[in-house]
Amino acid sequence: MMLSGTVWKYGDNVDTDVIIPARYLNLSTPEELAKHCMEDIDPTFAGAVQAGDIIVAGDNFGCGSSREHAPLAIKGAGVSCVVARSFARIFYRNAINIGLPILECPQAVDETESGDRLSVDLRTGTITNERTGRTYHTSPLPEFIMGIVQSGGLIPYTIKRLQGRNR
């Protein structure tokens, strides 16, 4: 599964309250949440992000509350994946649950700037910065997680598997 997009780069400890401010938690669809994604840290994000773009961030991305609204807002905005030095554990699980691919690759984070274009091969864990030509390697998503991501999240993945057993 190949992804390619323009980088939106953020620092360390980007918490879920910054990804989707609490004042918008009454919204429920990814499309509604996307209109306010990253609003308090980057007011230009929601209006300028393009389908396929990639968020690159430092340590502990998605820390804070356990709300699924944060990865839903990111996915709803059209972001194809998030590459970070590290993720908060509950954000990592919530992202996979809704089918948002995320990869940890400190070197790619350190050597990538906002506006760069990255190509990401989820199957091999290869990340290429198209501006610099540098290639980085990280652990690819395990096969079962790839299945969840490709199905659009844990619920569609589970339904698909259960339907396959009932035939």
N, C-alpha and C positions, 0 to 999 in steps of 0.2 A: 504494500500500500504506500504509494508515493504522495507526498504533500509538498506544496511549494507556496511561499507567500512572503509578503513584506513584514519585517520585524517591528514590533512595538516593544521597546525595552523598558523594564522597570527594575527597581532595586530590591533590597532585602526586606523581608517581613511585610510583604503586601498582604494585608489581612482581608477577610471576607467582607468587612464593613466598608472597605475601600473599593473592592471589586463590585459590590452592589450595596449601596448605602441602605441602612435599616429603614429609612423612610419609604422605600419602595418594596418592602417585603409583602405588602398587600397585593402586589402584582403576581400573577401565577404563570403566565406563558413565557417561554424563552424570548419570543419576539418583543413582548412588553418590557421584560427585564433588560434586554439588549439596549434599549434606548437610554438606559442609565448606567450601563456598564462602565466602570472605571471613572465615573463622573467626578468624584472628589479628588482623584489623583491626577487625572488627565481629562479635562473638559472637552478636548477635541476628539477623543477616542471614538465615542459612539457615532458621531457624525461622519467620521472619516475612515473607519475600519472597513476593509473590503473582505468579501468572502475568500477564505483561504489564508488570510494573514495569520501570523504566528506571534504569540506573546513569548518573550524571553525575559527571565527574571532571575533574581539572586536567590539567596537562601530563604527557606521557610515560606515559600509562596503558598497562599491560601490559609495562613494561620488565623486563629480567631474562632468564631462560632462554627458549629457543625452544619450550618444550613446548606442545602443543595442549591439554593438560589444562585450562589456564586458561580459554580461551573455552568449552570444553566444559562446565566447571563452571557458568559464568555462564548459558549457554543451558539447561543441565539444570535450573537453579534457576527457570527460567521467565521470565528477564529478556528483554524483547522487543527491546531495543537498548541501546547504550552511546553516550552523547554526551560528548565530552571536548574539551579545548582542543587536545590532540594525542595521538597514539598511538605507541607503539614500533612500528617498521616490521614486525618479525616477528609481533607480536601482531595487527596490522592484517590481515596476510595470513592468519594462522591463523583469525581470526574470520570472514573472508569464506569461507575454505575449508570451514568447518563451518556456514555459513549464518547467522551472527550479524551483523545489521546494525550498523554503527558510523558515527557522523558526527562531524566536527570542527566545533565552533561555539563559539568562545571567549566571545562575548557571552552566549549562552544559559547557559553554565556560570557565568559571573560573576553572573548575575541570577537564578539558581535556587537554591532551598534544599531540604534534605531534607524530604520530606513533600509538596512541591508535586506537582501533576499536570501532566504534559506530554502534548501530542498531537503526534505526529511524522508528517509525510507524507514518506515516503522518495522518492517520485517527484519531488516539487518541492523537497525540502530545506527545508521549512517546519516550524519548531518553535514551538509555542504553549504558553506557561505559562498554564494555566487559572486559577491563583490570581490572577495579576497582569493577565492579558489581553494581555501583551506577546507579540509574534510576532517570530521571528528567522529569518533566511534563511542557508542554507549551500549548498554545492554538493550537488545530489542525487546519489544513487548512479548511476553510469553504467548503461546498459541491460544490459550483459553481467553486471555485478555484481548487478543486480536479479534477473536470471535465475538466478544461483547462489543467492542468498538465498531466492528463492521456491521453488526446487527442494529446499531443505534442505541445501545444501552443494555443493561442487565435484564430488564423486563422483556423487551422484544427477543433477546437472546434465549431467555428461559422458555418463552412461548414457542419459539422455533424448535428448540430441543424437545420440548414435551410433545409437540405435534409430530415430530419425527419418530418418537417412540410409539405413538398410537396408530401407526400405519401398518 
